[in-house]
Amino acid sequence: MKARVKELDYYRVISMLAVLMIHASSSFVFAETRFGIFGMNLAFMLNQASRFAVPAFVFISGASMGIKNSHGGYFQQVAPRFKKLLPPYLIWCAIYFATGYGPFTPARFAQGLLTGNLASHLYFSVIMFQLYALAPLLQRLPRDFHRAAVAISAAVSVYAQAAIELAASRHPISLPLPLQGYMWELFPTWIFYFACGMYLAPKLAALKTPSPTPGRLALALAAAAGGGFLYALSRRAGAYANSINPLIMCYSALITALIFIAGSWLSRFGRLGKLAESLARHSMTVYFCHMMVLKRLRLVGFFARGMRGMAALYIALAALSVAAAFLIDNAAALIKKRLAKRKAAGACG
């Protein structure tokens, strides 16, 4: 059994909190405020600073596959991932459909399942199904080809992301017409992050090795500069809601290195590591349920009052989503345990 990489737990928790920030701040990015920098309010800056979150989760998923390095046939490698993700995906799709899409029609529900558009965040699961299906093929590549595979995946993702950018600005793009409306949910847009995670997995120990103070400072300044450039470009282009332009690839790489170095330092605190591990285990359920929580919180007028309202909304969203995830996961574990006992008792009888 492979040792757990604690830095991945920190990265998963930080990315989870960043996803919550993206969604909590989205309705405040153009709100008027007394505090602003070059026309950007605090909500806009926090929203853009958190845009590494989705690429981070794809990277983490790839790294997890690379660390486990499963053996066996294709279906033996793919089945555990699908078994873990598919049931909650189907359940939450049904919940979001029932609470937000009105009358049920099989065609509408099937289309929503395939594209992940039954709620604004479910597309991520559709992406992961595709990448999990590709993972065994990527793992079987010769080790000498890994660098070339990362370079090729980078070229594919840059092209796909540039195509999305051009489509948003109504420029012609070189993509088959049926694909143009679905590139956000298709694996070429994200495969670079997954391939990086998978092939860097054996080298994560080097990433988390403490670096000299000047190196940490230079990395932090580079990440801050990348973030500042991202803010300015997003503001100018009016594409603040987009997590997939090529600039975010560079920004995400800087944030990844920075978090791993910080995680190496944080890992000295044992209790903090245990907390991060616990939160990381519930991060998938937080991802599934948080938009339901956010929808309810936005009905409360207090959470719509400027930057203070946004801060309060974020804190409430994080606290309630984590609490709900703990309850849901523990209830599911209890039900699973009782069913297993009943099955064992039936077999003995």
C-alpha positions as CSV (number, residue, x, y, z in Angstrom):
1,M,0.0,0.0,0.0
2,K,1.4,3.4,-1.0
3,A,2.0,5.9,1.8
4,R,-0.5,8.8,1.9
5,V,0.9,12.0,0.5
6,K,-0.1,14.6,3.1
7,E,0.6,17.5,0.7
8,L,-2.1,16.2,-1.6
9,D,-4.5,16.4,1.4
10,Y,-3.6,20.1,1.9
11,Y,-3.9,20.8,-1.8
12,R,-7.3,19.1,-2.0
13,V,-8.6,21.1,1.0
14,I,-7.3,24.4,-0.3
15,S,-8.7,23.6,-3.7
16,M,-12.1,22.7,-2.1
17,L,-12.2,26.1,-0.3
18,A,-11.2,27.8,-3.5
19,V,-14.1,26.2,-5.4
20,L,-16.4,27.5,-2.7
21,M,-14.9,31.0,-3.0
22,I,-15.5,31.0,-6.8
23,H,-19.2,30.2,-6.4
24,A,-19.8,32.4,-3.3
25,S,-18.1,35.5,-4.9
26,S,-19.6,35.1,-8.4
27,S,-22.6,37.3,-7.8
28,F,-20.4,40.1,-6.2
29,V,-17.7,40.5,-8.8
30,F,-19.1,43.7,-10.2
31,A,-20.7,45.0,-7.0
32,E,-19.9,48.6,-6.0
33,T,-17.6,49.0,-3.1
34,R,-15.5,51.6,-1.4
35,F,-12.4,49.3,-1.7
36,G,-11.1,48.6,-5.1
37,I,-8.0,48.4,-7.1
38,F,-8.0,49.5,-10.8
39,G,-11.7,49.0,-10.9
40,M,-11.6,45.5,-9.4
41,N,-13.4,44.9,-6.1
42,L,-12.3,42.3,-3.5
43,A,-14.8,39.7,-4.8
44,F,-13.4,39.9,-8.3
45,M,-9.8,39.5,-7.1
46,L,-10.7,36.5,-4.8
47,N,-12.8,35.0,-7.6
48,Q,-9.8,35.1,-10.0
49,A,-7.3,34.1,-7.4
50,S,-9.3,30.9,-6.9
51,R,-9.3,29.9,-10.5
52,F,-6.6,27.3,-10.0
53,A,-9.1,25.1,-8.1
54,V,-10.6,23.1,-10.9
55,P,-7.2,22.4,-12.6
56,A,-5.9,21.5,-9.2
57,F,-8.6,18.8,-8.7
58,V,-7.8,17.4,-12.1
59,F,-4.1,17.4,-11.2
60,I,-4.8,15.7,-7.8
61,S,-6.9,13.0,-9.5
62,G,-4.1,12.3,-11.9
63,A,-1.6,12.2,-9.1
64,S,-3.8,9.8,-7.1
65,M,-3.9,7.5,-10.2
66,G,-0.1,7.7,-10.6
67,I,0.6,7.0,-6.9
68,K,-1.6,3.9,-6.8
69,N,-0.2,2.7,-10.2
70,S,-2.9,0.0,-10.4
71,H,-2.1,-3.3,-12.1
72,G,-4.4,-5.7,-13.9
73,G,-6.6,-5.4,-16.9
74,Y,-8.2,-2.2,-18.2
75,F,-11.5,-2.7,-16.5
76,Q,-9.8,-3.7,-13.2
77,Q,-8.1,-0.4,-13.2
78,V,-11.1,1.7,-14.2
79,A,-13.8,0.0,-12.2
80,P,-12.8,1.3,-8.7
81,R,-12.8,4.9,-9.8
82,F,-16.2,4.6,-11.6
83,K,-17.6,2.7,-8.6
84,K,-16.6,5.6,-6.3
85,L,-17.8,8.5,-8.5
86,L,-20.7,7.2,-10.5
87,P,-23.3,6.4,-7.8
88,P,-23.0,9.8,-6.0
89,Y,-23.0,11.5,-9.4
90,L,-26.3,9.8,-10.4
91,I,-27.9,10.6,-7.0
92,W,-26.9,14.2,-7.0
93,C,-27.9,14.7,-10.6
94,A,-31.4,13.4,-9.7
95,I,-31.5,15.7,-6.6
96,Y,-30.5,18.8,-8.6
97,F,-32.8,17.9,-11.5
98,A,-35.8,17.4,-9.1
99,T,-35.1,20.7,-7.3
100,G,-34.3,23.0,-10.3
101,Y,-35.5,21.7,-13.6
102,G,-39.2,21.4,-13.2
103,P,-41.2,18.6,-15.0
104,F,-39.3,15.4,-15.6
105,T,-38.6,14.3,-19.2
106,P,-36.3,11.3,-19.9
107,A,-34.6,13.1,-22.7
108,R,-33.8,16.2,-20.7
109,F,-32.5,14.1,-17.8
110,A,-30.3,12.0,-20.1
111,Q,-28.9,15.0,-21.8
112,G,-28.1,16.5,-18.4
113,L,-26.3,13.3,-17.2
114,L,-24.1,13.2,-20.3
115,T,-23.1,16.9,-20.2
116,G,-23.2,17.5,-16.4
117,N,-25.4,20.6,-16.9
118,L,-28.0,19.7,-14.3
119,A,-26.1,22.1,-12.0
120,S,-23.3,24.5,-12.8
121,H,-20.6,22.3,-11.2
122,L,-21.5,18.8,-12.2
123,Y,-19.6,19.0,-15.5
124,F,-16.5,18.2,-13.5
125,S,-17.7,14.6,-13.0
126,V,-18.2,14.2,-16.7
127,I,-14.6,15.3,-17.3
128,M,-13.3,12.8,-14.7
129,F,-15.2,9.9,-16.2
130,Q,-13.4,10.6,-19.5
131,L,-10.0,11.0,-17.8
132,Y,-10.4,7.9,-15.7
133,A,-11.2,5.9,-18.8
134,L,-8.0,7.2,-20.4
135,A,-5.8,6.7,-17.3
136,P,-4.8,3.0,-17.9
137,L,-3.7,3.9,-21.4
138,L,-1.6,6.7,-20.1
139,Q,-0.1,4.5,-17.4
140,R,1.0,1.9,-20.0
141,L,3.1,4.4,-22.0
142,P,6.8,3.7,-21.7
143,R,8.5,5.7,-19.0
144,D,10.8,7.3,-21.6
145,F,7.7,8.7,-23.3
146,H,6.2,10.5,-20.3
147,R,7.8,13.8,-21.0
148,A,6.6,13.7,-24.6
149,A,3.2,12.7,-23.4
150,V,3.0,15.7,-21.1
151,A,4.2,18.0,-23.9
152,I,1.6,16.6,-26.3
153,S,-1.2,16.9,-23.7
154,A,-0.1,20.5,-23.1
155,A,-0.4,21.3,-26.8
156,V,-3.8,19.6,-26.9
157,S,-5.1,21.5,-23.9
158,V,-3.7,24.8,-25.1
159,Y,-5.4,24.3,-28.5
160,A,-8.7,23.3,-26.9
161,Q,-8.7,26.2,-24.4
162,A,-7.7,28.7,-27.1
163,A,-10.6,27.4,-29.2
164,I,-13.0,28.1,-26.3
165,E,-11.6,31.6,-25.9
166,L,-12.0,32.3,-29.6
167,A,-15.5,30.9,-29.6
168,A,-16.4,33.2,-26.7
169,S,-15.2,36.2,-28.7
170,R,-17.0,35.0,-31.8
171,H,-13.9,34.3,-33.8
172,P,-13.7,31.3,-36.1
173,I,-12.2,28.2,-34.7
174,S,-10.8,25.0,-36.2
175,L,-13.0,22.5,-34.4
176,P,-15.8,20.2,-35.7
177,L,-19.0,22.1,-35.4
178,P,-20.8,19.5,-33.1
179,L,-17.9,19.8,-30.6
180,Q,-17.8,23.6,-30.3
181,G,-20.5,23.8,-27.7
182,Y,-19.1,21.0,-25.5
183,M,-15.4,21.6,-25.3
184,W,-15.7,22.7,-21.7
185,E,-16.9,19.2,-20.7
186,L,-14.5,17.2,-23.0
187,F,-11.2,15.7,-21.9
188,P,-8.8,17.5,-24.4
189,T,-9.4,20.8,-22.5
190,W,-8.2,19.2,-19.2
191,I,-5.9,16.4,-20.1
192,F,-2.7,18.4,-19.5
193,Y,-3.4,18.7,-15.7
194,F,-4.3,15.0,-15.5
195,A,-1.2,13.9,-17.3
196,C,1.0,16.2,-15.2
197,G,-0.5,14.8,-12.0
198,M,-0.1,11.2,-13.2
199,Y,3.5,11.5,-14.4
200,L,4.7,13.8,-11.5
201,A,3.3,11.4,-8.9
202,P,6.5,9.5,-8.4
203,K,8.4,12.8,-8.1
204,L,6.1,14.5,-5.5
205,A,8.7,13.9,-2.8
206,A,11.0,16.3,-4.7
207,L,8.2,18.9,-5.0
208,K,7.6,18.9,-1.3
209,T,11.3,19.1,-0.3
210,P,11.8,22.4,1.6
211,S,13.5,24.9,-0.7
212,P,15.8,27.8,0.4
213,T,14.0,31.0,1.6
214,P,14.9,33.0,-1.6
215,G,13.4,30.3,-3.7
216,R,10.1,30.3,-1.8
217,L,10.0,34.1,-1.9
218,A,10.6,34.1,-5.7
219,L,7.9,31.5,-6.2
220,A,5.4,33.5,-4.1
221,L,6.2,36.7,-6.1
222,A,5.9,34.8,-9.4
223,A,2.5,33.4,-8.3
224,A,1.4,36.9,-7.2
225,A,2.5,38.4,-10.5
226,G,0.7,35.7,-12.4
227,G,-2.4,36.3,-10.4
228,G,-2.2,40.1,-11.0
229,F,-1.8,39.5,-14.8
230,L,-4.8,37.1,-14.7
231,Y,-6.9,39.7,-12.9
232,A,-6.1,42.4,-15.4
233,L,-6.6,40.2,-18.4
234,S,-9.9,38.8,-17.1
235,R,-11.2,42.2,-16.3
236,R,-10.3,43.6,-19.8
237,A,-11.7,40.5,-21.6
238,G,-14.8,40.3,-19.4
239,A,-14.1,36.5,-19.0
240,Y,-14.0,36.4,-15.2
241,A,-16.1,33.2,-15.1
242,N,-13.7,31.2,-17.3
243,S,-11.3,28.7,-15.6
244,I,-9.8,27.3,-18.7
245,N,-7.7,30.0,-20.6
246,P,-4.0,29.0,-21.2
247,L,-2.8,31.7,-18.8
248,I,-4.5,29.7,-15.9
249,M,-2.3,26.7,-16.9
250,C,0.8,28.8,-15.9
251,Y,-0.9,30.3,-12.8
252,S,-2.0,26.8,-11.6
253,A,1.5,25.4,-12.0
254,L,2.9,28.2,-9.8
255,I,0.2,27.7,-7.2
256,T,0.7,24.0,-7.2
257,A,4.4,24.3,-6.4
258,L,3.7,27.0,-3.8
259,I,1.1,24.8,-2.0
260,F,3.4,21.8,-2.0
261,I,6.2,23.8,-0.4
262,A,3.7,25.3,2.1
263,G,2.4,21.8,2.7
264,S,5.8,20.5,3.6
265,W,6.0,23.1,6.3
266,L,2.5,22.5,7.5
267,S,3.1,18.8,7.8
268,R,5.2,19.5,10.8
269,F,2.0,20.1,12.7
270,G,0.5,16.7,13.3
271,R,-3.0,17.8,14.3
272,L,-3.3,20.1,11.3
273,G,-2.4,17.2,9.1
274,K,-5.1,15.0,10.6
275,L,-7.7,17.8,10.1
276,A,-6.6,18.2,6.5
277,E,-6.9,14.4,5.9
278,S,-10.4,14.3,7.4
279,L,-11.6,17.3,5.3
280,A,-10.0,15.8,2.2
281,R,-11.9,12.6,2.6
282,H,-15.1,14.5,2.5
283,S,-14.2,16.9,-0.3
284,M,-16.1,15.0,-3.0
285,T,-19.3,15.3,-1.0
286,V,-18.7,19.0,-0.3
287,Y,-18.3,19.4,-4.1
288,F,-21.6,17.7,-4.8
289,C,-23.7,19.4,-2.1
290,H,-22.3,22.9,-1.8
291,M,-24.4,24.4,-4.7
292,M,-27.6,23.2,-3.0
293,V,-26.4,24.9,0.2
294,L,-25.5,28.1,-1.7
295,K,-28.9,28.2,-3.4
296,R,-30.6,28.3,0.0
297,L,-28.2,30.8,1.6
298,R,-28.7,33.3,-1.3
299,L,-32.4,33.5,-0.2
300,V,-31.2,35.3,3.0
301,G,-31.0,39.0,2.4
302,F,-28.1,39.6,4.8
303,F,-25.8,37.6,2.5
304,A,-26.4,40.0,-0.4
305,R,-25.0,43.2,1.3
306,G,-21.7,44.1,-0.3
307,M,-18.3,42.6,0.6
308,R,-19.3,41.9,4.2
309,G,-22.3,39.9,2.9
310,M,-19.9,38.0,0.6
311,A,-17.5,37.2,3.4
312,A,-20.4,36.0,5.6
313,L,-21.8,34.0,2.7
314,Y,-18.5,32.3,2.2
315,I,-18.1,31.4,5.8
316,A,-21.6,30.1,6.1
317,L,-21.2,28.1,2.8
318,A,-18.0,26.5,3.9
319,A,-19.3,25.6,7.4
320,L,-22.6,24.3,6.3
321,S,-21.2,22.4,3.3
322,V,-18.6,20.6,5.4
323,A,-21.1,19.8,8.1
324,A,-23.5,18.4,5.5
325,A,-20.8,16.4,3.9
326,F,-19.8,14.8,7.3
327,L,-23.4,13.9,8.0
328,I,-24.0,12.5,4.5
329,D,-20.8,10.5,4.4
330,N,-21.2,9.1,7.9
331,A,-24.8,8.1,7.2
332,A,-23.8,6.4,3.9
333,A,-21.0,4.5,5.7
334,L,-23.4,3.4,8.5
335,I,-26.0,2.2,5.9
336,K,-23.2,0.4,3.9
337,K,-22.0,-1.3,7.1
338,R,-25.4,-2.5,8.1
339,L,-26.1,-3.8,4.7
340,A,-22.8,-5.7,4.7
341,K,-23.7,-7.2,8.1
342,R,-27.1,-8.2,6.9
343,K,-25.6,-9.8,3.8
344,A,-23.0,-11.7,5.9
345,A,-25.7,-12.9,8.3
346,G,-27.8,-14.1,5.3
347,A,-24.8,-16.0,3.9
348,C,-24.1,-17.7,7.3
349,G,-27.8,-18.6,7.6
